[in-house]
Amino acid sequence: MKFLHKPNLRFFLLVVVFSLVFLCAAVTAADSQSSKDVVVQSPSSSGQSSSEQFFRFWFEITPPSQSKKDFEFRPPSSPPKAPSDPQELRYLMLGSIDPELALIIRLTDKAKERRIDPNRFADYLAAQQLPFRNYLSLHDRINNLVLELCLYDLGKVSRNNLVSYMQRLRFTSYLLSSEENTFNYIIELIENNIFSTTEAIDSLILLKQKTTSRW
């Protein structure tokens, strides 16, 4: 077996050293880049633009300033009554599907009982609805319609305004998915006084569950 000459041996060692240095530098750079990639960004406080940002800002029980002149609502002094068994079962069922919408529905019932200020809560619900200027996904339309039905339940939206709003939420494309067709059908059931507000809200949340599980 022949040994390498000294010049060749030196050259070989230099190549090995440079290769190791380059490899270490590459690994360090990759680690640094990966650490940047996993930094958790704080949620943006800008306007809400999709259903993923729905209900980010919860309804405040008391207004920011207690000295506000238009704050005429007096908080209740008596303890609340427990919901009936069917009502509580409904809350639990809806909460297992969509906790945020279920809480909105609970608070709507509390506003109807004047446990919270119905006017301020109605303003909150309206502020959560996504505008029509952008395309609304099925989830967006379900959320918007549930909020509109809550406003209608509170007496803050007239029947004519509700029907007009639902017409704008309708899907009008020629080819629709089965879920989009079901959404349009629920709107027809509401318009024709076949579904009550409660039945419509429950059906919409169940439709949302089906759409989410499909994806």
N, C-alpha and C positions, 0 to 999 in steps of 0.2 A: 504494500500500500504506500503510495507516494504522499508525502506531506506537502502542504501548500508552501510556496515561497513566502518570505517575510513581507514583501510589498503586497502580494495578493492577500495575505492574512490581515494586514492592516486595513486594506480596502474593505475586506469582508466585515471586519469588526466595526468600521465606521458606518457601513450600511446598516448593520444590525442596530447600532446605537441610535442613528437617525430615525430608523423605523419605529423603535420603541418610544422615542420622544414624540414623534408624530401621532402614534396611537394614543398615548396618554393625553395629548392635547385634544384630540378628537373626542375622547371619552368625556373629558372635562367639559367641553363645549356642549356635548349632547346632554349631559346632566344638568348643565345650567339652563339650557333651552327647555328641557322637560319640566324643571322647577317653575319656569315662567308660565308654562302651559297650564299648570294645575292651580294657579292662583285663583281663588274664589273671588269673583267680582261682587262688590256690594250692589244690591238692587237699585236700579235707576229710579229716581223720584220724579221723572218726567211723566207726561201724560200717559194714560193707559191706551194701548194700541191693539191688544188682542185679548182673547179670552183667558190666556195664561196669566194675565195681570189683573183679572177681575177681582174685585173686593179686597184689593191690597190695603186700602185704607178703611178701617172699620168705623162704624157709626159711633160718634161720641155721645155718651149718655147725657152729659151736661154740655152746654155751649162753651166755647172758649172763654167768653167773658160773662160772668154771672150778672154784671150790671147792664147787660145789653137791654135796650129799651123794649125791643119786640119779643123778649123772652117772657111770655105770659103763661107758659105751661108750668103747672105745679106738679112736682113728682108725687106719686101716690104715697100715702102714709100707712096704709094697711098692707099686710103681707099678701103676696099673690096666691091665688088658688092653684092647686096642682092640676095639670091638664087631665082630661078624661083618659081612660085606658086606650080607646081607639085613636085619640089624638096623639098620645104619647107614642103609640106603636107606629103611627105614620111618621112622626118626627124621627124615630129611630131607623125606620126603613129608608127614608130619604137621606138621613145622615150617613148611612153606610154606603150610599152611592155618591153623594156630593155634599160633604159637610158644610161647605160655604153657603150653598143655596138653601140647605136645610136650616141653617142659622138665620138666613134672610127671611125664610117663611115663619120661623118662630118669632122673630122680631116684628114681622108684619102683624101677627096675631096679638102681640103685646101692644103694638101701636093702636090696633082696633079697640083694645081694652083701655087705652090711654095710660098704659104703664110707662110708655115713652112718648115723647112729643110726636104726634102723627105728622105734623107739618114739616118738621125738620127731618124726620125719617123719610118722608116722601121726597124731599129735596135730595137726600142722600141716594135714594134708589134711582132717581132720574139722572143723577150725576154718574152713576155706574154704567149706564147704557152707552154702548159704543155708537158713534155717529154713522150715518149712512154714506158719508163721503168716500169711504173705502169699502172694498168688497168684504162682506161678512161671511165667515165660515158657518157651517151648521151649528157648531158649538156657540159661536157668537150670537146667532139668531135665537137659539134656545135660551141662552142667558138673558138676552134682551126681552124676549117674550115673557119669560117668567117674571122679570122685574116689572114689565108693563101690567101683567095680570095682578101683581101685588099692589101696584098703584091703583088699578081699577077696584080691587078689593077694599082699598082704603077710602074709596070715593073721591080720589084725586084726578081720575081720568073718566071722561064720559064714555058712554057706549059707542057713540059715533067716532070719537077719537081712537078708541081701542080698535074698532074695525078698520079704520083708515091706517093705523099703525101696522096691523097684521097684514094688510094688503101690501105694504112696502116690504115686509119681511118675507113674503112668499118667494119661493124659487120659481123663476119663469123660464128656465132653460128647457129645451125640448127633451134632452136626455137627462134624466134624473136618477140618482141612486135610490134604492128602496127606502133608505133613511130620510132622504129629502122628500120623497113622495109621502112618507108617513107624517113628516112635519107639516106639509101642505094640508094633509087630510085632517090633522088635529086642528088646524086653523079653521077649516070648514065646519068641524064639529062645534067649535066655539061660536062661529058666526051664525050658525043655524040653531043656537040655543039647545044643543043636545048635550054638550059638556058644560058642567059648572066650572068655576074658577079652580076649585080643588082638584077636580078630575083632570082638567087640562094641565095644571102644574105637575101633578103626579105622572101623567103620561109623558110630558116633555122630559122630566128627569130620567124616567126609565128609558126613553129614546136616547138620551145623552149617554147613559150607561152602555147601551147596546153599541153605539157608535164608538165609544172609547175602547170597549173590549174587542171590537172587530179589528182595530188597529193595534 
